[in-house]
Amino acid sequence: DAGITQSPRHKVTETGTPVTLRCHQTENHRYMYWYRQDPGHGLRLIHYSYGVKDTDKGEVSDGYSVSRSKTEDFLLTLESATSSQTSVYFCAISESLGDRVDYGYTFGSGTRLTVV
Amino acid sequence: ILNVEQSPQSLHVQEGDSTSFTCSFPSSNFYALHWYRWETAKSPEALFVMTLNGDEKKKGRISATLNTKEGYSYLYIKGSQPEDSATYLCAPLPGGSYIPTFGRGTSLIVHP
């Protein structure tokens, strides 16, 4: 998606290893979000950021940490990966909170993470 | 965390059919509602942002309505085409947090 990229696109890792996913935006948007998507569930919010060094927990934050040292980068870290964290992870950005203007959130292409 | 229900879960229609699906959400503390279209192997794309009771938005053959008093939104597709095949997500945003809660989506498959 234009203006937002996620890396890596795919990753296989072993249980117990640390993993960091990166979200990079070129839109200079203030708000950034990490979601996970699993069968039978909607997109569920893990963490979000409302500015550099300002982050908050979402619905499913246990086992995850985030950092935002620059406006353009939002990192999601699994400190010790577990099989239950096998999922597709999406990053999203928005210019304002709630985004009442007619364009909603912009999503990245996703990272497929498999923990074996 | 809001209780968001989308129905039906999946829908198969023939090319040319018109169809609709529903998003239900708590009517209290409503702020806005997003609709997204999510094609397989792609990322969700915003269709509409709806804010006012009675809102009606339209983009080509797709339109949406909003009833904040009773807590539902309808998405309509007129004259479905195979390229409309996708999962359609709704995401209401409550006042206060302004963070959307996503429904599980309605999977639409349009058969040629």
Interface residues (C-beta under 8 A of the other chain):
Chain A: D1 Y35 G40 H41 G42 L43 R44 L45 Y48 G58 E59 F90 L97 G98 D99 R100 V101 D102 Y103 G104 Y105 T106 F107 G108 S109 G110
Chain B: I1 V4 Y31 A32 H34 Y36 K42 S43 P44 E45 A46 L47 F48 V49 T51 L89 A91 L93 Y98 I99 P100 T101 F102 G103 R104 G105
